[in-house]
Amino acid sequence: MTDTENIMIDRFCRRVETNGVSNEFLVQIIELAGSYLNLKTISAYAKENKMSYNGVKKYRQNLKIFGVKFVIDNT
């Protein structure tokens, strides 16, 4: 990550820790980030793109978040 990105994350963390935010706000942040990443589970991505589960698992960028494997396809 860039220095600017690290600064932004630090600011966000400080804001959440000192002022507190609602669960709804945090869910919105997760959903927004997921939409920018075009984040989908492997099975949802495979079905949407008419690919096999194993093909997606092997040939797409996968990331494990909260114990669940997702595909990132934000190209």
mmCIF file of the N, C-alpha and C atoms, coordinates in Angstrom:
data_MODEL
# 
_entry.id   MODEL 
# 
loop_
_atom_site.group_PDB 
_atom_site.id 
_atom_site.type_symbol 
_atom_site.label_atom_id 
_atom_site.label_alt_id 
_atom_site.label_comp_id 
_atom_site.label_asym_id 
_atom_site.label_entity_id 
_atom_site.label_seq_id 
_atom_site.pdbx_PDB_ins_code 
_atom_site.Cartn_x 
_atom_site.Cartn_y 
_atom_site.Cartn_z 
_atom_site.occupancy 
_atom_site.B_iso_or_equiv 
_atom_site.pdbx_formal_charge 
_atom_site.auth_seq_id 
_atom_site.auth_comp_id 
_atom_site.auth_asym_id 
_atom_site.auth_atom_id 
_atom_site.pdbx_PDB_model_num 
ATOM 1   N N  . MET A 1 1  ? 0.839   -1.184  0.000   1.00 0.00 ? 1  MET A N  1 
ATOM 2   C CA . MET A 1 1  ? 0.000   0.000   0.000   1.00 0.00 ? 1  MET A CA 1 
ATOM 3   C C  . MET A 1 1  ? 0.881   1.243   0.000   1.00 0.00 ? 1  MET A C  1 
ATOM 4   N N  . THR A 1 2  ? 0.310   2.320   -0.492  1.00 0.00 ? 2  THR A N  1 
ATOM 5   C CA . THR A 1 2  ? 1.053   3.571   -0.550  1.00 0.00 ? 2  THR A CA 1 
ATOM 6   C C  . THR A 1 2  ? 1.017   4.258   0.813   1.00 0.00 ? 2  THR A C  1 
ATOM 7   N N  . ASP A 1 3  ? 1.881   5.243   0.990   1.00 0.00 ? 3  ASP A N  1 
ATOM 8   C CA . ASP A 1 3  ? 1.879   6.021   2.233   1.00 0.00 ? 3  ASP A CA 1 
ATOM 9   C C  . ASP A 1 3  ? 0.537   6.716   2.436   1.00 0.00 ? 3  ASP A C  1 
ATOM 10  N N  . THR A 1 4  ? -0.027  7.246   1.371   1.00 0.00 ? 4  THR A N  1 
ATOM 11  C CA . THR A 1 4  ? -1.321  7.918   1.454   1.00 0.00 ? 4  THR A CA 1 
ATOM 12  C C  . THR A 1 4  ? -2.417  6.952   1.898   1.00 0.00 ? 4  THR A C  1 
ATOM 13  N N  . GLU A 1 5  ? -2.389  5.749   1.354   1.00 0.00 ? 5  GLU A N  1 
ATOM 14  C CA . GLU A 1 5  ? -3.384  4.743   1.743   1.00 0.00 ? 5  GLU A CA 1 
ATOM 15  C C  . GLU A 1 5  ? -3.233  4.377   3.215   1.00 0.00 ? 5  GLU A C  1 
ATOM 16  N N  . ASN A 1 6  ? -2.010  4.228   3.676   1.00 0.00 ? 6  ASN A N  1 
ATOM 17  C CA . ASN A 1 6  ? -1.775  3.929   5.101   1.00 0.00 ? 6  ASN A CA 1 
ATOM 18  C C  . ASN A 1 6  ? -2.275  5.053   6.001   1.00 0.00 ? 6  ASN A C  1 
ATOM 19  N N  . ILE A 1 7  ? -2.059  6.298   5.588   1.00 0.00 ? 7  ILE A N  1 
ATOM 20  C CA . ILE A 1 7  ? -2.538  7.450   6.356   1.00 0.00 ? 7  ILE A CA 1 
ATOM 21  C C  . ILE A 1 7  ? -4.061  7.430   6.424   1.00 0.00 ? 7  ILE A C  1 
ATOM 22  N N  . MET A 1 8  ? -4.713  7.137   5.300   1.00 0.00 ? 8  MET A N  1 
ATOM 23  C CA . MET A 1 8  ? -6.177  7.090   5.274   1.00 0.00 ? 8  MET A CA 1 
ATOM 24  C C  . MET A 1 8  ? -6.718  6.003   6.206   1.00 0.00 ? 8  MET A C  1 
ATOM 25  N N  . ILE A 1 9  ? -6.082  4.844   6.214   1.00 0.00 ? 9  ILE A N  1 
ATOM 26  C CA . ILE A 1 9  ? -6.516  3.759   7.095   1.00 0.00 ? 9  ILE A CA 1 
ATOM 27  C C  . ILE A 1 9  ? -6.311  4.148   8.550   1.00 0.00 ? 9  ILE A C  1 
ATOM 28  N N  . ASP A 1 10 ? -5.165  4.760   8.867   1.00 0.00 ? 10 ASP A N  1 
ATOM 29  C CA . ASP A 1 10 ? -4.913  5.213   10.236  1.00 0.00 ? 10 ASP A CA 1 
ATOM 30  C C  . ASP A 1 10 ? -5.970  6.211   10.690  1.00 0.00 ? 10 ASP A C  1 
ATOM 31  N N  . ARG A 1 11 ? -6.310  7.158   9.828   1.00 0.00 ? 11 ARG A N  1 
ATOM 32  C CA . ARG A 1 11 ? -7.330  8.159   10.169  1.00 0.00 ? 11 ARG A CA 1 
ATOM 33  C C  . ARG A 1 11 ? -8.683  7.501   10.408  1.00 0.00 ? 11 ARG A C  1 
ATOM 34  N N  . PHE A 1 12 ? -9.036  6.571   9.525   1.00 0.00 ? 12 PHE A N  1 
ATOM 35  C CA . PHE A 1 12 ? -10.307 5.865   9.669   1.00 0.00 ? 12 PHE A CA 1 
ATOM 36  C C  . PHE A 1 12 ? -10.351 5.108   11.002  1.00 0.00 ? 12 PHE A C  1 
ATOM 37  N N  . CYS A 1 13 ? -9.279  4.390   11.322  1.00 0.00 ? 13 CYS A N  1 
ATOM 38  C CA . CYS A 1 13 ? -9.226  3.626   12.574  1.00 0.00 ? 13 CYS A CA 1 
ATOM 39  C C  . CYS A 1 13 ? -9.343  4.541   13.788  1.00 0.00 ? 13 CYS A C  1 
ATOM 40  N N  . ARG A 1 14 ? -8.613  5.651   13.770  1.00 0.00 ? 14 ARG A N  1 
ATOM 41  C CA . ARG A 1 14 ? -8.698  6.589   14.895  1.00 0.00 ? 14 ARG A CA 1 
ATOM 42  C C  . ARG A 1 14 ? -10.104 7.145   15.054  1.00 0.00 ? 14 ARG A C  1 
ATOM 43  N N  . ARG A 1 15 ? -10.748 7.465   13.940  1.00 0.00 ? 15 ARG A N  1 
ATOM 44  C CA . ARG A 1 15 ? -12.102 8.017   13.967  1.00 0.00 ? 15 ARG A CA 1 
ATOM 45  C C  . ARG A 1 15 ? -13.079 7.000   14.559  1.00 0.00 ? 15 ARG A C  1 
ATOM 46  N N  . VAL A 1 16 ? -12.975 5.761   14.126  1.00 0.00 ? 16 VAL A N  1 
ATOM 47  C CA . VAL A 1 16 ? -13.864 4.715   14.638  1.00 0.00 ? 16 VAL A CA 1 
ATOM 48  C C  . VAL A 1 16 ? -13.620 4.483   16.122  1.00 0.00 ? 16 VAL A C  1 
ATOM 49  N N  . GLU A 1 17 ? -12.352 4.434   16.520  1.00 0.00 ? 17 GLU A N  1 
ATOM 50  C CA . GLU A 1 17 ? -12.019 4.148   17.913  1.00 0.00 ? 17 GLU A CA 1 
ATOM 51  C C  . GLU A 1 17 ? -12.390 5.291   18.852  1.00 0.00 ? 17 GLU A C  1 
ATOM 52  N N  . THR A 1 18 ? -12.232 6.533   18.429  1.00 0.00 ? 18 THR A N  1 
ATOM 53  C CA . THR A 1 18 ? -12.489 7.659   19.333  1.00 0.00 ? 18 THR A CA 1 
ATOM 54  C C  . THR A 1 18 ? -13.938 8.121   19.305  1.00 0.00 ? 18 THR A C  1 
ATOM 55  N N  . ASN A 1 19 ? -14.575 8.115   18.162  1.00 0.00 ? 19 ASN A N  1 
ATOM 56  C CA . ASN A 1 19 ? -15.939 8.631   18.058  1.00 0.00 ? 19 ASN A CA 1 
ATOM 57  C C  . ASN A 1 19 ? -16.987 7.534   18.020  1.00 0.00 ? 19 ASN A C  1 
ATOM 58  N N  . GLY A 1 20 ? -16.576 6.352   17.667  1.00 0.00 ? 20 GLY A N  1 
ATOM 59  C CA . GLY A 1 20 ? -17.531 5.273   17.518  1.00 0.00 ? 20 GLY A CA 1 
ATOM 60  C C  . GLY A 1 20 ? -18.413 5.501   16.305  1.00 0.00 ? 20 GLY A C  1 
ATOM 61  N N  . VAL A 1 21 ? -18.810 4.441   15.670  1.00 0.00 ? 21 VAL A N  1 
ATOM 62  C CA . VAL A 1 21 ? -19.712 4.512   14.529  1.00 0.00 ? 21 VAL A CA 1 
ATOM 63  C C  . VAL A 1 21 ? -20.707 3.368   14.677  1.00 0.00 ? 21 VAL A C  1 
ATOM 64  N N  . SER A 1 22 ? -21.802 3.488   13.974  1.00 0.00 ? 22 SER A N  1 
ATOM 65  C CA . SER A 1 22 ? -22.837 2.461   14.067  1.00 0.00 ? 22 SER A CA 1 
ATOM 66  C C  . SER A 1 22 ? -22.445 1.225   13.259  1.00 0.00 ? 22 SER A C  1 
ATOM 67  N N  . ASN A 1 23 ? -23.067 0.125   13.608  1.00 0.00 ? 23 ASN A N  1 
ATOM 68  C CA . ASN A 1 23 ? -22.871 -1.108  12.836  1.00 0.00 ? 23 ASN A CA 1 
ATOM 69  C C  . ASN A 1 23 ? -23.334 -0.913  11.406  1.00 0.00 ? 23 ASN A C  1 
ATOM 70  N N  . GLU A 1 24 ? -24.411 -0.157  11.230  1.00 0.00 ? 24 GLU A N  1 
ATOM 71  C CA . GLU A 1 24 ? -24.925 0.098   9.889   1.00 0.00 ? 24 GLU A CA 1 
ATOM 72  C C  . GLU A 1 24 ? -23.891 0.815   9.029   1.00 0.00 ? 24 GLU A C  1 
ATOM 73  N N  . PHE A 1 25 ? -23.185 1.767   9.629   1.00 0.00 ? 25 PHE A N  1 
ATOM 74  C CA . PHE A 1 25 ? -22.135 2.487   8.908   1.00 0.00 ? 25 PHE A CA 1 
ATOM 75  C C  . PHE A 1 25 ? -21.033 1.527   8.471   1.00 0.00 ? 25 PHE A C  1 
ATOM 76  N N  . LEU A 1 26 ? -20.589 0.676   9.386   1.00 0.00 ? 26 LEU A N  1 
ATOM 77  C CA . LEU A 1 26 ? -19.517 -0.263  9.058   1.00 0.00 ? 26 LEU A CA 1 
ATOM 78  C C  . LEU A 1 26 ? -19.961 -1.252  7.982   1.00 0.00 ? 26 LEU A C  1 
ATOM 79  N N  . VAL A 1 27 ? -21.208 -1.702  8.032   1.00 0.00 ? 27 VAL A N  1 
ATOM 80  C CA . VAL A 1 27 ? -21.728 -2.592  6.991   1.00 0.00 ? 27 VAL A CA 1 
ATOM 81  C C  . VAL A 1 27 ? -21.723 -1.875  5.643   1.00 0.00 ? 27 VAL A C  1 
ATOM 82  N N  . GLN A 1 28 ? -22.092 -0.596  5.632   1.00 0.00 ? 28 GLN A N  1 
ATOM 83  C CA . GLN A 1 28 ? -22.080 0.179   4.387   1.00 0.00 ? 28 GLN A CA 1 
ATOM 84  C C  . GLN A 1 28 ? -20.665 0.294   3.826   1.00 0.00 ? 28 GLN A C  1 
ATOM 85  N N  . ILE A 1 29 ? -19.678 0.469   4.689   1.00 0.00 ? 29 ILE A N  1 
ATOM 86  C CA . ILE A 1 29 ? -18.278 0.539   4.247   1.00 0.00 ? 29 ILE A CA 1 
ATOM 87  C C  . ILE A 1 29 ? -17.875 -0.790  3.598   1.00 0.00 ? 29 ILE A C  1 
ATOM 88  N N  . ILE A 1 30 ? -18.245 -1.903  4.236   1.00 0.00 ? 30 ILE A N  1 
ATOM 89  C CA . ILE A 1 30 ? -17.910 -3.220  3.686   1.00 0.00 ? 30 ILE A CA 1 
ATOM 90  C C  . ILE A 1 30 ? -18.584 -3.421  2.337   1.00 0.00 ? 30 ILE A C  1 
ATOM 91  N N  . GLU A 1 31 ? -19.877 -3.062  2.243   1.00 0.00 ? 31 GLU A N  1 
ATOM 92  C CA . GLU A 1 31 ? -20.598 -3.212  0.977   1.00 0.00 ? 31 GLU A CA 1 
ATOM 93  C C  . GLU A 1 31 ? -20.015 -2.322  -0.117  1.00 0.00 ? 31 GLU A C  1 
ATOM 94  N N  . LEU A 1 32 ? -19.651 -1.117  0.233   1.00 0.00 ? 32 LEU A N  1 
ATOM 95  C CA . LEU A 1 32 ? -19.063 -0.201  -0.738  1.00 0.00 ? 32 LEU A CA 1 
ATOM 96  C C  . LEU A 1 32 ? -17.733 -0.738  -1.252  1.00 0.00 ? 32 LEU A C  1 
ATOM 97  N N  . ALA A 1 33 ? -16.884 -1.187  -0.336  1.00 0.00 ? 33 ALA A N  1 
ATOM 98  C CA . ALA A 1 33 ? -15.594 -1.752  -0.746  1.00 0.00 ? 33 ALA A CA 1 
ATOM 99  C C  . ALA A 1 33 ? -15.810 -2.988  -1.614  1.00 0.00 ? 33 ALA A C  1 
ATOM 100 N N  . GLY A 1 34 ? -16.770 -3.825  -1.234  1.00 0.00 ? 34 GLY A N  1 
ATOM 101 C CA . GLY A 1 34 ? -17.074 -5.019  -2.026  1.00 0.00 ? 34 GLY A CA 1 
ATOM 102 C C  . GLY A 1 34 ? -17.532 -4.687  -3.429  1.00 0.00 ? 34 GLY A C  1 
ATOM 103 N N  . SER A 1 35 ? -18.300 -3.602  -3.558  1.00 0.00 ? 35 SER A N  1 
ATOM 104 C CA . SER A 1 35 ? -18.760 -3.221  -4.894  1.00 0.00 ? 35 SER A CA 1 
ATOM 105 C C  . SER A 1 35 ? -17.615 -2.685  -5.745  1.00 0.00 ? 35 SER A C  1 
ATOM 106 N N  . TYR A 1 36 ? -16.684 -1.941  -5.136  1.00 0.00 ? 36 TYR A N  1 
ATOM 107 C CA . TYR A 1 36 ? -15.523 -1.455  -5.891  1.00 0.00 ? 36 TYR A CA 1 
ATOM 108 C C  . TYR A 1 36 ? -14.621 -2.608  -6.325  1.00 0.00 ? 36 TYR A C  1 
ATOM 109 N N  . LEU A 1 37 ? -14.536 -3.638  -5.489  1.00 0.00 ? 37 LEU A N  1 
ATOM 110 C CA . LEU A 1 37 ? -13.705 -4.796  -5.811  1.00 0.00 ? 37 LEU A CA 1 
ATOM 111 C C  . LEU A 1 37 ? -14.409 -5.781  -6.739  1.00 0.00 ? 37 LEU A C  1 
ATOM 112 N N  . ASN A 1 38 ? -15.716 -5.615  -6.921  1.00 0.00 ? 38 ASN A N  1 
ATOM 113 C CA . ASN A 1 38 ? -16.552 -6.608  -7.595  1.00 0.00 ? 38 ASN A CA 1 
ATOM 114 C C  . ASN A 1 38 ? -16.347 -7.959  -6.914  1.00 0.00 ? 38 ASN A C  1 
ATOM 115 N N  . LEU A 1 39 ? -16.491 -7.931  -5.601  1.00 0.00 ? 39 LEU A N  1 
ATOM 116 C CA . LEU A 1 39 ? -16.244 -9.074  -4.738  1.00 0.00 ? 39 LEU A CA 1 
ATOM 117 C C  . LEU A 1 39 ? -17.414 -10.041 -4.799  1.00 0.00 ? 39 LEU A C  1 
ATOM 118 N N  . LYS A 1 40 ? -17.114 -11.319 -5.089  1.00 0.00 ? 40 LYS A N  1 
ATOM 119 C CA . LYS A 1 40 ? -18.139 -12.350 -5.151  1.00 0.00 ? 40 LYS A CA 1 
ATOM 120 C C  . LYS A 1 40 ? -17.560 -13.643 -4.590  1.00 0.00 ? 40 LYS A C  1 
ATOM 121 N N  . THR A 1 41 ? -18.431 -14.488 -4.056  1.00 0.00 ? 41 THR A N  1 
ATOM 122 C CA . THR A 1 41 ? -17.961 -15.810 -3.662  1.00 0.00 ? 41 THR A CA 1 
ATOM 123 C C  . THR A 1 41 ? -17.552 -16.556 -4.931  1.00 0.00 ? 41 THR A C  1 
ATOM 124 N N  . ILE A 1 42 ? -16.729 -17.570 -4.763  1.00 0.00 ? 42 ILE A N  1 
ATOM 125 C CA . ILE A 1 42 ? -16.268 -18.330 -5.925  1.00 0.00 ? 42 ILE A CA 1 
ATOM 126 C C  . ILE A 1 42 ? -17.454 -18.937 -6.665  1.00 0.00 ? 42 ILE A C  1 
ATOM 127 N N  . SER A 1 43 ? -18.396 -19.494 -5.912  1.00 0.00 ? 43 SER A N  1 
ATOM 128 C CA . SER A 1 43 ? -19.535 -20.133 -6.586  1.00 0.00 ? 43 SER A CA 1 
ATOM 129 C C  . SER A 1 43 ? -20.407 -19.109 -7.319  1.00 0.00 ? 43 SER A C  1 
ATOM 130 N N  . ALA A 1 44 ? -20.638 -17.936 -6.720  1.00 0.00 ? 44 ALA A N  1 
ATOM 131 C CA . ALA A 1 44 ? -21.439 -16.902 -7.383  1.00 0.00 ? 44 ALA A CA 1 
ATOM 132 C C  . ALA A 1 44 ? -20.736 -16.398 -8.638  1.00 0.00 ? 44 ALA A C  1 
ATOM 133 N N  . TYR A 1 45 ? -19.422 -16.207 -8.553  1.00 0.00 ? 45 TYR A N  1 
ATOM 134 C CA . TYR A 1 45 ? -18.655 -15.742 -9.713  1.00 0.00 ? 45 TYR A CA 1 
ATOM 135 C C  . TYR A 1 45 ? -18.700 -16.786 -10.826 1.00 0.00 ? 45 TYR A C  1 
ATOM 136 N N  . ALA A 1 46 ? -18.514 -18.061 -10.470 1.00 0.00 ? 46 ALA A N  1 
ATOM 137 C CA . ALA A 1 46 ? -18.518 -19.130 -11.461 1.00 0.00 ? 46 ALA A CA 1 
ATOM 138 C C  . ALA A 1 46 ? -19.867 -19.191 -12.171 1.00 0.00 ? 46 ALA A C  1 
ATOM 139 N N  . LYS A 1 47 ? -20.942 -19.120 -11.412 1.00 0.00 ? 47 LYS A N  1 
ATOM 140 C CA . LYS A 1 47 ? -22.284 -19.190 -12.003 1.00 0.00 ? 47 LYS A CA 1 
ATOM 141 C C  . LYS A 1 47 ? -22.546 -17.995 -12.915 1.00 0.00 ? 47 LYS A C  1 
ATOM 142 N N  . GLU A 1 48 ? -22.183 -16.794 -12.441 1.00 0.00 ? 48 GLU A N  1 
ATOM 143 C CA . GLU A 1 48 ? -22.423 -15.576 -13.216 1.00 0.00 ? 48 GLU A CA 1 
ATOM 144 C C  . GLU A 1 48 ? -21.637 -15.546 -14.520 1.00 0.00 ? 48 GLU A C  1 
ATOM 145 N N  . ASN A 1 49 ? -20.435 -16.123 -14.501 1.00 0.00 ? 49 ASN A N  1 
ATOM 146 C CA . ASN A 1 49 ? -19.557 -16.085 -15.673 1.00 0.00 ? 49 ASN A CA 1 
ATOM 147 C C  . ASN A 1 49 ? -19.502 -17.408 -16.433 1.00 0.00 ? 49 ASN A C  1 
ATOM 148 N N  . LYS A 1 50 ? -20.409 -18.330 -16.091 1.00 0.00 ? 50 LYS A N  1 
ATOM 149 C CA . LYS A 1 50 ? -20.505 -19.630 -16.752 1.00 0.00 ? 50 LYS A CA 1 
ATOM 150 C C  . LYS A 1 50 ? -19.163 -20.352 -16.793 1.00 0.00 ? 50 LYS A C  1 
ATOM 151 N N  . MET A 1 51 ? -18.540 -20.412 -15.609 1.00 0.00 ? 51 MET A N  1 
ATOM 152 C CA . MET A 1 51 ? -17.261 -21.090 -15.456 1.00 0.00 ? 51 MET A CA 1 
ATOM 153 C C  . MET A 1 51 ? -17.421 -22.180 -14.407 1.00 0.00 ? 51 MET A C  1 
ATOM 154 N N  . SER A 1 52 ? -16.470 -23.099 -14.363 1.00 0.00 ? 52 SER A N  1 
ATOM 155 C CA . SER A 1 52 ? -16.503 -24.115 -13.314 1.00 0.00 ? 52 SER A CA 1 
ATOM 156 C C  . SER A 1 52 ? -15.933 -23.525 -12.029 1.00 0.00 ? 52 SER A C  1 
ATOM 157 N N  . TYR A 1 53 ? -16.355 -24.086 -10.920 1.00 0.00 ? 53 TYR A N  1 
ATOM 158 C CA . TYR A 1 53 ? -15.862 -23.647 -9.610  1.00 0.00 ? 53 TYR A CA 1 
ATOM 159 C C  . TYR A 1 53 ? -14.342 -23.764 -9.565  1.00 0.00 ? 53 TYR A C  1 
ATOM 160 N N  . ASN A 1 54 ? -13.823 -24.919 -9.997  1.00 0.00 ? 54 ASN A N  1 
ATOM 161 C CA . ASN A 1 54 ? -12.369 -25.143 -9.956  1.00 0.00 ? 54 ASN A CA 1 
ATOM 162 C C  . ASN A 1 54 ? -11.621 -24.226 -10.910 1.00 0.00 ? 54 ASN A C  1 
ATOM 163 N N  . GLY A 1 55 ? -12.220 -23.909 -12.051 1.00 0.00 ? 55 GLY A N  1 
ATOM 164 C CA . GLY A 1 55 ? -11.587 -22.974 -12.981 1.00 0.00 ? 55 GLY A CA 1 
ATOM 165 C C  . GLY A 1 55 ? -11.440 -21.595 -12.363 1.00 0.00 ? 55 GLY A C  1 
ATOM 166 N N  . VAL A 1 56 ? -12.476 -21.149 -11.668 1.00 0.00 ? 56 VAL A N  1 
ATOM 167 C CA . VAL A 1 56 ? -12.416 -19.847 -10.998 1.00 0.00 ? 56 VAL A CA 1 
ATOM 168 C C  . VAL A 1 56 ? -11.388 -19.892 -9.876  1.00 0.00 ? 56 VAL A C  1 
ATOM 169 N N  . LYS A 1 57 ? -11.418 -20.964 -9.124  1.00 0.00 ? 57 LYS A N  1 
ATOM 170 C CA . LYS A 1 57 ? -10.497 -21.101 -7.986  1.00 0.00 ? 57 LYS A CA 1 
ATOM 171 C C  . LYS A 1 57 ? -9.040  -21.074 -8.440  1.00 0.00 ? 57 LYS A C  1 
ATOM 172 N N  . LYS A 1 58 ? -8.785  -21.672 -9.599  1.00 0.00 ? 58 LYS A N  1 
ATOM 173 C CA . LYS A 1 58 ? -7.405  -21.782 -10.075 1.00 0.00 ? 58 LYS A CA 1 
ATOM 174 C C  . LYS A 1 58 ? -6.936  -20.570 -10.863 1.00 0.00 ? 58 LYS A C  1 
ATOM 175 N N  . TYR A 1 59 ? -7.830  -19.925 -11.634 1.00 0.00 ? 59 TYR A N  1 
ATOM 176 C CA . TYR A 1 59 ? -7.390  -18.905 -12.587 1.00 0.00 ? 59 TYR A CA 1 
ATOM 177 C C  . TYR A 1 59 ? -7.855  -17.486 -12.282 1.00 0.00 ? 59 TYR A C  1 
ATOM 178 N N  . ARG A 1 60 ? -8.505  -17.270 -11.165 1.00 0.00 ? 60 ARG A N  1 
ATOM 179 C CA . ARG A 1 60 ? -8.928  -15.919 -10.783 1.00 0.00 ? 60 ARG A CA 1 
ATOM 180 C C  . ARG A 1 60 ? -8.291  -15.561 -9.448  1.00 0.00 ? 60 ARG A C  1 
ATOM 181 N N  . GLN A 1 61 ? -8.193  -14.264 -9.180  1.00 0.00 ? 61 GLN A N  1 
ATOM 182 C CA . GLN A 1 61 ? -7.608  -13.802 -7.919  1.00 0.00 ? 61 GLN A CA 1 
ATOM 183 C C  . GLN A 1 61 ? -8.580  -14.108 -6.784  1.00 0.00 ? 61 GLN A C  1 
ATOM 184 N N  . ASN A 1 62 ? -8.136  -14.952 -5.855  1.00 0.00 ? 62 ASN A N  1 
ATOM 185 C CA . ASN A 1 62 ? -8.948  -15.355 -4.722  1.00 0.00 ? 62 ASN A CA 1 
ATOM 186 C C  . ASN A 1 62 ? -8.378  -14.769 -3.431  1.00 0.00 ? 62 ASN A C  1 
ATOM 187 N N  . LEU A 1 63 ? -9.270  -14.487 -2.507  1.00 0.00 ? 63 LEU A N  1 
ATOM 188 C CA . LEU A 1 63 ? -8.869  -13.932 -1.223  1.00 0.00 ? 63 LEU A CA 1 
ATOM 189 C C  . LEU A 1 63 ? -9.806  -14.467 -0.157  1.00 0.00 ? 63 LEU A C  1 
ATOM 190 N N  . LYS A 1 64 ? -9.241  -14.868 0.967   1.00 0.00 ? 64 LYS A N  1 
ATOM 191 C CA . LYS A 1 64 ? -10.057 -15.368 2.064   1.00 0.00 ? 64 LYS A CA 1 
ATOM 192 C C  . LYS A 1 64 ? -10.335 -14.217 3.030   1.00 0.00 ? 64 LYS A C  1 
ATOM 193 N N  . ILE A 1 65 ? -11.621 -13.915 3.230   1.00 0.00 ? 65 ILE A N  1 
ATOM 194 C CA . ILE A 1 65 ? -12.042 -12.841 4.136   1.00 0.00 ? 65 ILE A CA 1 
ATOM 195 C C  . ILE A 1 65 ? -13.072 -13.424 5.089   1.00 0.00 ? 65 ILE A C  1 
ATOM 196 N N  . PHE A 1 66 ? -12.862 -13.257 6.366   1.00 0.00 ? 66 PHE A N  1 
ATOM 197 C CA . PHE A 1 66 ? -13.784 -13.770 7.381   1.00 0.00 ? 66 PHE A CA 1 
ATOM 198 C C  . PHE A 1 66 ? -14.020 -15.267 7.214   1.00 0.00 ? 66 PHE A C  1 
ATOM 199 N N  . GLY A 1 67 ? -13.007 -15.986 6.755   1.00 0.00 ? 67 GLY A N  1 
ATOM 200 C CA . GLY A 1 67 ? -13.113 -17.431 6.602   1.00 0.00 ? 67 GLY A CA 1 
ATOM 201 C C  . GLY A 1 67 ? -13.829 -17.888 5.342   1.00 0.00 ? 67 GLY A C  1 
ATOM 202 N N  . VAL A 1 68 ? -14.156 -16.966 4.447   1.00 0.00 ? 68 VAL A N  1 
ATOM 203 C CA . VAL A 1 68 ? -14.858 -17.289 3.206   1.00 0.00 ? 68 VAL A CA 1 
ATOM 204 C C  . VAL A 1 68 ? -13.987 -16.860 2.023   1.00 0.00 ? 68 VAL A C  1 
ATOM 205 N N  . LYS A 1 69 ? -13.902 -17.715 1.008   1.00 0.00 ? 69 LYS A N  1 
ATOM 206 C CA . LYS A 1 69 ? -13.108 -17.385 -0.174  1.00 0.00 ? 69 LYS A CA 1 
ATOM 207 C C  . LYS A 1 69 ? -13.935 -16.566 -1.148  1.00 0.00 ? 69 LYS A C  1 
ATOM 208 N N  . PHE A 1 70 ? -13.341 -15.461 -1.588  1.00 0.00 ? 70 PHE A N  1 
ATOM 209 C CA . PHE A 1 70 ? -13.978 -14.555 -2.535  1.00 0.00 ? 70 PHE A CA 1 
ATOM 210 C C  . PHE A 1 70 ? -13.086 -14.384 -3.755  1.00 0.00 ? 70 PHE A C  1 
ATOM 211 N N  . VAL A 1 71 ? -13.701 -13.958 -4.849  1.00 0.00 ? 71 VAL A N  1 
ATOM 212 C CA . VAL A 1 71 ? -12.975 -13.605 -6.077  1.00 0.00 ? 71 VAL A CA 1 
ATOM 213 C C  . VAL A 1 71 ? -12.998 -12.079 -6.189  1.00 0.00 ? 71 VAL A C  1 
ATOM 214 N N  . ILE A 1 72 ? -11.847 -11.515 -6.512  1.00 0.00 ? 72 ILE A N  1 
ATOM 215 C CA . ILE A 1 72 ? -11.745 -10.080 -6.787  1.00 0.00 ? 72 ILE A CA 1 
ATOM 216 C C  . ILE A 1 72 ? -11.598 -9.931  -8.290  1.00 0.00 ? 72 ILE A C  1 
ATOM 217 N N  . ASP A 1 73 ? -12.536 -9.206  -8.896  1.00 0.00 ? 73 ASP A N  1 
ATOM 218 C CA . ASP A 1 73 ? -12.503 -9.007  -10.345 1.00 0.00 ? 73 ASP A CA 1 
ATOM 219 C C  . ASP A 1 73 ? -12.881 -7.565  -10.649 1.00 0.00 ? 73 ASP A C  1 
ATOM 220 N N  . ASN A 1 74 ? -11.992 -6.657  -10.342 1.00 0.00 ? 74 ASN A N  1 
ATOM 221 C CA . ASN A 1 74 ? -12.297 -5.226  -10.546 1.00 0.00 ? 74 ASN A CA 1 
ATOM 222 C C  . ASN A 1 74 ? -11.526 -4.620  -11.707 1.00 0.00 ? 74 ASN A C  1 
ATOM 223 N N  . THR A 1 75 ? -11.249 -5.441  -12.711 1.00 0.00 ? 75 THR A N  1 
ATOM 224 C CA . THR A 1 75 ? -10.506 -4.941  -13.860 1.00 0.00 ? 75 THR A CA 1 
ATOM 225 C C  . THR A 1 75 ? -11.421 -4.242  -14.835 1.00 0.00 ? 75 THR A C  1 
# 
